[in-house]
Amino acid sequence: MLLGYTIMENHTVEELDKSRYNMMLWFTIGWGIWFGSFILKSEIDNYALKGFVLLLNLTSFVIWAKQQLKLRKLLKIMKSDNALSNALNDEVVAHNRLKSFQIGYISFGIATTICMMISVFTSISVLLVSEIILFFGVLSGMIAWLIYNKN
């Protein structure tokens, strides 16, 4: 045994870490396309284009929901084994999570500033501004997590 877990468990940790990264990659893609098409759907007037965006919205929602279920399964595995949980959530992962949050927080501020600057020249609905700020803030945090935790 080495640091509380054996070589076999070390292989399991590496396998689950890679699985977590791939899951978050598809989670980010699914959420980004789903929420992006959700915003576009409300701004498009062409019915044919609106139908395509709705199909894209539903497909990406299924991808996102599937990854959400995989995440719940991974969390259940991690809760059942403290050594595995500690190995998967070490100081580096926690630090990367905080850095990703910081990037997302800065993106919220930048998106808010850009929307305020645009509103000087034209009228923008409050709902659209809120959706854009949420989209860029959350998506940038998820992308930052993927970059920081690249295997």
Phi and psi in degrees as a GROMACS rama.xvg file:
@    title "Ramachandran Plot"
@    xaxis  label "Phi"
@    yaxis  label "Psi"
@TYPE xy
-131.973  116.609  LEU-2
55.7248  37.8848  LEU-3
91.9594  -7.87521  GLY-4
-143.542  152.048  TYR-5
-83.2272  178.228  THR-6
-61.1173  -40.284  ILE-7
-61.863  -43.8349  MET-8
-67.0806  -32.5511  GLU-9
-62.7352  -41.4723  ASN-10
-63.1181  -40.1848  HIS-11
-62.7179  -40.9982  THR-12
-62.3098  -46.0487  VAL-13
-63.5447  -40.3709  GLU-14
-64.9066  -44.649  GLU-15
-69.3284  -33.7551  LEU-16
-65.6813  -43.6088  ASP-17
-64.5652  -41.369  LYS-18
-62.1968  -40.1771  SER-19
-64.0558  -41.3082  ARG-20
-63.7591  -47.1075  TYR-21
-63.3269  -39.1882  ASN-22
-63.6579  -43.8919  MET-23
-67.6306  -32.2145  MET-24
-62.1562  -50.2134  LEU-25
-69.9473  -32.606  TRP-26
-60.7533  -44.6813  PHE-27
-66.6744  -44.7685  THR-28
-61.6466  -48.3614  ILE-29
-60.9973  -46.1748  GLY-30
-67.467  -42.1482  TRP-31
-61.9893  -46.2341  GLY-32
-69.8925  -40.9433  ILE-33
-61.6621  -52.7804  TRP-34
-71.6438  -34.7552  PHE-35
-63.5852  -43.4812  GLY-36
-71.7817  -27.364  SER-37
-62.5437  -42.0231  PHE-38
-67.7069  -45.0227  ILE-39
-63.266  -38.9958  LEU-40
-57.0503  -37.6498  LYS-41
-77.9563  -16.2203  SER-42
-101.461  -7.10916  GLU-43
-95.7798  137.952  ILE-44
-103.143  -23.8181  ASP-45
-71.8236  123.715  ASN-46
-68.5519  -37.0195  TYR-47
-65.4865  -44.7092  ALA-48
-67.7575  -35.6619  LEU-49
-65.312  -37.0536  LYS-50
-65.4626  -41.0678  GLY-51
-63.755  -43.1848  PHE-52
-65.5609  -36.7399  VAL-53
-65.2527  -41.0068  LEU-54
-63.4615  -42.7602  LEU-55
-62.0781  -40.4095  LEU-56
-61.212  -47.5054  ASN-57
-67.6151  -40.8574  LEU-58
-62.834  -47.2203  THR-59
-68.7102  -29.8843  SER-60
-64.8444  -38.8446  PHE-61
-64.4448  -41.7908  VAL-62
-60.7825  -46.3226  ILE-63
-62.671  -44.437  TRP-64
-65.3475  -38.0014  ALA-65
-62.6676  -42.34  LYS-66
-68.6623  -32.7293  GLN-67
-62.8723  -40.7165  GLN-68
-66.3213  -40.0724  LEU-69
-63.2827  -38.209  LYS-70
-62.6926  -42.6324  LEU-71
-62.0866  -38.8189  ARG-72
-65.3252  -43.6667  LYS-73
-63.3794  -42.1967  LEU-74
-63.3819  -35.7606  LEU-75
-65.9655  -40.9014  LYS-76
-63.4577  -43.4379  ILE-77
-66.8628  -35.3669  MET-78
-67.9355  -29.6111  LYS-79
-78.9205  -17.5058  SER-80
-132.943  105.982  ASP-81
-64.479  -38.2069  ASN-82
-64.4927  -40.7518  ALA-83
-66.9022  -41.7077  LEU-84
-62.2518  -43.3897  SER-85
-65.4052  -36.2265  ASN-86
-69.7758  -35.6237  ALA-87
-81.3374  -23.0264  LEU-88
-119.27  61.9152  ASN-89
-82.3668  -173.565  ASP-90
-64.079  -34.3555  GLU-91
-65.6909  -44.3233  VAL-92
-64.4029  -42.2782  VAL-93
-64.2872  -40.5529  ALA-94
-65.0243  -42.3776  HIS-95
-64.8393  -34.9157  ASN-96
-64.9  -41.4743  ARG-97
-67.0978  -39.6402  LEU-98
-64.7014  -37.9101  LYS-99
-65.498  -41.3074  SER-100
-60.7723  -41.682  PHE-101
-61.8361  -43.2037  GLN-102
-61.5326  -44.3338  ILE-103
-61.9846  -41.111  GLY-104
-64.3926  -42.7534  TYR-105
-64.1832  -38.0453  ILE-106
-64.3921  -37.291  SER-107
-56.738  -47.3399  PHE-108
-63.986  -42.6962  GLY-109
-65.6172  -45.2304  ILE-110
-62.6538  -39.0075  ALA-111
-64.2161  -43.8656  THR-112
-62.9649  -44.0422  THR-113
-63.4586  -43.2777  ILE-114
-63.9585  -37.8426  CYS-115
-66.3817  -38.5739  MET-116
-66.9136  -39.7545  MET-117
-67.0019  -35.0635  ILE-118
-67.5653  -15.8994  SER-119
-67.7117  -33.8963  VAL-120
-96.6813  -25.8895  PHE-121
-147.569  164.112  THR-122
-88.4585  131.103  SER-123
-126.925  138.661  ILE-124
-70.2417  147.399  SER-125
-64.9009  -37.5118  VAL-126
-63.3017  -43.2278  LEU-127
-63.8762  -42.9  LEU-128
-61.7669  -44.3938  VAL-129
-62.2671  -42.3641  SER-130
-65.5776  -41.2956  GLU-131
-64.8258  -43.93  ILE-132
-63.0351  -45.0209  ILE-133
-63.0447  -43.8157  LEU-134
-59.2595  -52.8115  PHE-135
-70.4797  -35.7672  PHE-136
-65.9617  -48.5044  GLY-137
-70.7608  -44.2419  VAL-138
-63.7214  -40.1965  LEU-139
-66.8747  -35.3093  SER-140
-65.1308  -40.8653  GLY-141
-68.4822  -41.5904  MET-142
-65.3658  -39.8003  ILE-143
-61.7249  -40.588  ALA-144
-60.2674  -42.2167  TRP-145
-63.8356  -40.4975  LEU-146
-67.3692  -46.2557  ILE-147
-67.8838  -31.2196  TYR-148
-102.75  19.6643  ASN-149
-61.2893  133.921  LYS-150
